[in-house]
Structures are given as structure tokens and as C-alpha cells.
Amino acid sequence: MILDWPTLLPLIFAGLMGVSILLYVILDGFDLGIGILFTGADDAEKDTMIAAIGPFWDANETWLVLAVGLLLVAFPVAHGVILTALYLPVFVLLLGLILRGVAFDFRAKVPVHRKGRWNMLFFAGSLLAALAQGYMLGIYVLGLQQGLPAMGFALLTAICLTAAYAAMGAAWLIYKTEGALQEKAVRWLRRALVLTVAGMGAVSLATPLASPRIFDKWFAWPQMALLAPLPVVSGLLFLWLWRISGKLPAEGDAHSLKPFIALALIFAAGFGGLAYSFYPYVVPERMTIWEAAAATDSLAFILIGTAFVLPVILGYTIYAYRVFGGKAVDLSYD
């Protein structure tokens, strides 16, 4: 492949879009997970859980906006095909994000006797958003197929991704809280890990079976040997996470961040496997990166804007996590 600009620019934008999606899944995954875990907490614990994500959740969702924006401007044809096939789950996703965004603010403003209904809406919005994302992942893995078998697999993926988000939320709470809530978060993490492992296993098995091309990419020699570290490392990380979570909380709050880092690495490994499987297609088995890309001049112009916007997003994200590091404290809306 000759790496001239018409070839290179679509690759750059595909990489930027992939990184944006991965960062969204990791960062917004933990605050969606905390919303999903809301039903297992009492009122005081709910306030602490909100405080653990309060400074970050808006910035986390920026990565979703960036990813969808890049898909629209850099791969407009693929944007139309994918969103047409996933119209209903995208609607559910947006509904969930709106519900949780409104509930996040209103729960702190309404009288105490009405707070419970907004807590429930925050949970419902988080659950809907997570399930919709998992459903879309399942349909995408199967090449945007429709029909009962595809819907069944997508529903399984939706449940397992929701559990994975719950695990991320529990891992974040282990890092950001202490006392009884931290102990409860450890229990939540261990329960959610079971479905997380099942979900990653199901997606990993279904992806090569969905396409002979993907099967050949994974199970031909020497690619099979070169790719073996991805599932092996993921499996070892799961085992290590299960073992270390059984020893938490530790004295002096040691190892509290390690479960979150381990899950982030597992997500990254899984995402890397999916990216390898579908390359060079942006719409599985239908449209390659280059077939779906906008004109070269348009991509060059967009890249200039991205070169300014992306460092700003990275900068304020890193800054927010540094400023609001440490344990969660009472969140004030005043």
C-alpha cells in the first residue's frame, strides 16, 4: 500500500475515531456503571456516588460527541448506513443520556421527598444508555444483520456490556470512596465480572464466526501466534483482577486504583481485537475506510481543525482528573 495523502488521511481519521470510542467506553463507562449500581445503594451512598463522578461526567461524554462527529464528517456514507441500521437503539441511547443528564441536576434541586424519583430516572437513563450501546455493538459485530438470531445475540451483548460498565463503575468507586461503600463496591465488582467475562467471550467467539474473512485473519499462521497475546493477556488480567479484588479494601487504601486500570487494559485489548478484525472495513463486509471517506481536500481541512480541538479536549480532561483527584467529598451545586 502506497501511503500517499488519499490513502493516509482516511487511516488517520479511522484511528482518531477508534481512540475516541475507546476513551469514551472507558471514561463514560464508569459513570454509566455508577448509575446502574444506584439501586443497590442507600440515599447517603447515592450522594457519594454522584460526587465521585460529578466533576468528570460531562467531559467524559465529549469523547462520544467527537467520535460521532468524526464519523459524520470523515466517513459520511458510512455514517448514513450505520445510523440507518441502528436507528432505534441510537434513539434509546439518546433518550437514556437525556434522562440521566436531567436527573443528575434535578435530584439536587428538588425537595427531599421527590429526590427518589430522580434517582430512579438517573438509574433508568444509565441502564438504557448502556443496554443500547451493547445492542449496537452486537449488531455491528454481526455485520449489521437483522433477524431474530442477530437480535438475540445483540441482547446478550447488551446485558454483558451493561455488566462490564457496572464493573467499571464499581472499580471507580473502590478508588474514589472509603468505608462501607468501598466494601460494597468490591462486592459489586466481583459479581459484575462474571457477566463481563461472558460478554467478552461471546463477542470474541462470534466475531470470527460472523465472517470467513475475519476467521482467516485470526486463525491463519503466523497471525494466530502474533495475536495470541491479546486473549491471553486479557484472561490473565481477569484472573489477577479477581484475585486482587478479593483482598480489597486493603490497609492504607493500597491497590484501590488497580482494578480500574486492569479493566481499562482489558477493554483496550478487546477493542484492539475488534479493530484488527474489521480492518479495513468501516461498515463490516460492505464498505472499506477508503470507500466511505470524504474527499481528500475535505479531510485535510478537517484535520487542521482536529489538530486544535483534540489537544484541548485531552488537556481539560487530564486537568479535571488531576484537580479532582482523591476521595469523593460532598458535591455542591451552589
N, C-alpha and C positions, 0 to 999 in steps of 0.2 A: 504493500500500500504506500502510495506517494503522499507524504504529509504536506501537501500544499494547503493554502487557506481554505478552499472549498471543502477539503477533507478534514482539516484540523478544527475549524470553528464548530461544526456540529458536535465533534467529540468533546471539546471544551465545555459546551453548554450541557451536554449529557452528563458530564462529570459534575458540574456545578449543581445541576438538578438532583443528581443522586446524593451528593453530600448534604444538600438542603433537606431532602426527605429523611436521611439517616439522622441528622441532628434534630429534626422535628420529632421523630419517633422516640428518640432517647429523652429529649428535654420535655416535650409536652406529654410524653408517655407517663412520666412520673406524676405530673399534676392531674392528668386524667385518672391515673390509678388511685390517687388520693381521693378524688371524688367518688370513685367506685367503692372505696373502702369506708365511705361515710356511714353506711348503715350499721357498721359494727362498732361505732364509737358513741360515747355519750356527748352531751352538749359541750362540756368543757373541752373534751378532746377534739371535737369538731372545730372549735375556735383555734386550738393549737395547730391542727392540720391545715387550716386555712392560712394561718400565719406562716407555716412552713413553705407555702407556695406563693403567698401574696406578692412579694417583690419580683417574682420571676415569670408568672404565667402569661402575661401579655407579651413579653419578649419571646417566650418560647413559641408562641403561635405565629410569630413573624416568619419563622422558617417554613411554615406551611404556605403562607402567602407568597414567599419568594419562590418556592418550588412550583406552585401552580402558575405564578406569573411567568417563570422561565418556560414552562411547558407551553403556555399560550403564545408568547412572543417568539420563541425559538423553534417550536415544533407545532405550528398552528393546526396542521392537518391531523396530527396525532391527538392534539387536544380535543378536536371535534369528535374523533372516533371514540376515544376513551370515555369522555364525559357523556356521550350519547349512550354508550353501552352501560354506563354506571349511573344513569340519571337519578334513579330512585335512591340508591344508597348515598349519593352525593347530597341529595335533598335531606336525607335523615342526618347526615353528618353536619350539615349547616344548621339544621334545627337544634341538634344537640349542643353545638358550640354556642348558639344564641342563648339557649336556655341556661347553660352553665354560666355564661358571661353575665346575664341579667341577675341570676340568683346569687352570684358571688358578691355583687354590690348590695342588692336589696336585703340580704339576710342580716346585714349590719345596720340597716336603717329602719327596719320595721319594728313595731312593738314586740316584746319578748314572746307573747303568746302566738304571734304569727311567724316566728322565726322557723319553726319546724317545717312549714310548707315550703319555704325557700331552700332549706337544707335538702328536702326531698327532691326539689327541682334541680338542685346542683348535682345530686346523685344521678337523677334521671338523664340530665344532659350529658354528664360524663359517660354514663353507660351507653347511651345512644351513639355518641361520637366514636367510642371505642369499637362497638359492635359494627358500625358502618364501615370503619376503616378495615376491620378484619374481613368483612364480607367482600369489600372491594379487592383486597389482597387475594382472596381465594379465587374470585372470578378472573383476575388478571393472570394469576399463575396458570389457570386452565386455558389461557388464550382468549379471554372474553367470551367463552362459551356460555350458552344459555341452556335451560332444561333442568329437570329435577335433579339428576346426578350432580351437575355443576352447582346448583343451589344448595344441595345437601353438603357438599364439600365446603362451599363458601360459608355456610352457617357454622360448621365445625371450626373453620379458621377464625371466624368472628369470635366464637366463645374462647378459643385458645389465645388469641391476641388480647382479648379483654383481660384474661388471667395474667398474661405477660405484663400488661400495663399495671395491673394490681400489684404484681411482684415489684415492678419498678417503683410504684408509689410507696410500698412497704419499705423497700430498701432506702428510699429517700427519707422516710420518717425515722428509720433507725439512725441515720446520720444527723437529722435535724432536731430530734426530740430526746427526752430522757424520762426515766422513771417508768410508771405503769404503761404509758402509751408506747414507749420504746419496746417494752417487753411484748405488748400486744402486736406491734409491728413485726417482730420476729416471727410470731406465730402466723400472722397473715402471709409473710414471705414464704414460709415453708409450705403452706397449703397451696399457694398460687403457683409455686414452682412445678408441681406435678402436672398441671394443665399446660404450663409453659413448655415443658419438655415434650408433652404430647403434641402440642401445636407445631413446634419446630420440626418434630419428626414427621408429622403428616405432610407439611409443606415440602420438606426435603425429599420425601418419597414421591409425592405427586408431581413435582416439577419435572424430573426426567421422564416420568411415565406420560406426561401430557404431550410430549413431542419427541419423535425419534431423533431429531437434530440435537436436542438437549441431552438425550440419553447417550448419544455418541460422544458429545463433548465431555461428559463426566466419566464414562466407562471405557474410553479408548486409552490405550497405552501410548505415551507415558503420562498423559494428562491425569489419569487416575492417581498416579503416585504423587504428582505435583499438587493435586487438590486435596489429598488425604488429610493434610494438617487442619483444614477448616472444620470438618466434622469431629476430628479427634480432639482438637483444642477446645471446641465448644463442649464436647462431652466431659472433658477434664475440668473445665470451668464450672459446669453444673455440679459435678461431684464435689469440687472444692467449695463451692458456694453452699451446698447442702451441709457439708461438714463444718464450715466456719459459722454458719448461721445457728447451728446447734450449741455453739459456745457463747452466743451473744444474749444479752449485753455483757461485755467484758469489763473488768475493773479498769477505772480511769477512762472509760469510753473508748478503749482501744479497738481498732478494726471496724469502727462504725461506718466508715466510708467504703470499705472494701466490697460489701455486697452490691452497692450501686455500680462501682467500677466494673465488677465482674459481669453484671447484667449488661452494661453498656458494651463491653467487649463481645459478649455473646450475640447481641443484636448486630454489632458491626460485622461479625463473622457470617451471620445468616444473611445479612444484606449483601455482603461481598459474594456469597454463593449465588444469590438470585441475580445480581448484576452480571456475573460471568455466564450464568445460564441463558439469559435473554439477549446478551450482546450478539450481534449488532442491531437487534430489533428494539424499537421503542413501543410498537404495538406487536405483541407476540405473534410471530409467524406471518405477519401481514405487511409490516412497514418498517424498514430499517431507519436508523438515525438520519442517514443522508437523504432518504426519500421523503422524510417528514419535515426536514429542516427548512427554515425560511431562506430567503435569498442571502447570498454571501455578504453583500453590502449591508443588508439589514442586520445580520448577525454581528458584523464588525461594529456597527453603530451601537447596538445594544451592549456589546462587550465593554465599550468605553464607559457607559453608564453603570454597568455592573461592577467595574473596577473601582468606582467611587462608592457605590452603595454597600457592597459586601463588606469592606473593612469597617464601615460604620456599624453595621449590624453585629459583626463579630466583636467590635470594640465595646459597644454598650452592653452586650451580653456578658462578656468577661468582667466588665466593670461592675455590673449588678451582682454577679455571683461573688465577687470579692468584697464589695461593700456590705452585703447582707449575709456574709458567711457566719458560721457558728450556729448555736442552737436557736430555735424559733422562740420569739417572745410575743407578748400580746400585740396583735395587729390593730392599729388605729386608722380610722378612715377620716379623722378630723383634719 
